[in-house]
Every structure is written in C-alpha cells, then in structure tokens.
Amino acid sequence: MSKAPRPTLDSLAGRFARKDPPAAANAASEPAAVSEPMPVSSEPSAAPVQPAKSKANARVQILTRIDPATRKRLKVIAAEQERTIQEICEEAIRDFVARHSK
C-alpha cells in the first residue's frame, strides 16, 4: 500500500483560494466523512436576492466565551422561546447599552 504524496501548503492555499474541486486522485484517498463541494448551478437560486449592505446596516462580530453550563441553559431557553442564541444575545446587549447610556 503506497500512500499518495501529501499536497504542499502552497498547492492547498491556491486550490482553496480558487475554489477548485479536489483532484480525482486526491478525492479517492480522502476519508468518507469529508463531503464533496456542492456543484455550481447556472440556474437562479430560490433564495431572494439580498440588497447591498450600507454602512448604516453593517454588522460587526463580537466574540465572547461563556462556561458550558450557561451555554446549555441559554440553548434551552432559546429553544423554548423559538429564538436563536444570536437574537437573545443581541437583545441583552441592546438592553445593557440602553441602561448604561447617558
């Protein structure tokens, strides 16, 4: 059993930057758990076209860490309220800013 040579980082970076599908030889040696890229269709998508975001509608990412028990409780609350954790966090941040704004 001879192993195929491992691709270099340069070749991987170029492939991912161009979004090229993996070579057929490499696809056979990859584990089955790795999914193949979705084929690109020339048909119009069913999703509505999103308007370009203006600076007023721009959003930024905030990363935070919480303990696993709190995250688990937050997920349960979100499911009970049929909301996302994102929506709950945004509401909490808006409330905090409103309380502490002068």
Secondary structure, 3 states (H helix, E strand, C coil): CCCCCCCCHHHHHHHHHHCCCCCHHHHHHCCCCCCCCCCCCCCCCCCCCCCCCCHHHCCCCCCCCCCHHHHHHHHHHHHHCCCCHHHHHHHHHHHHHHHHCC
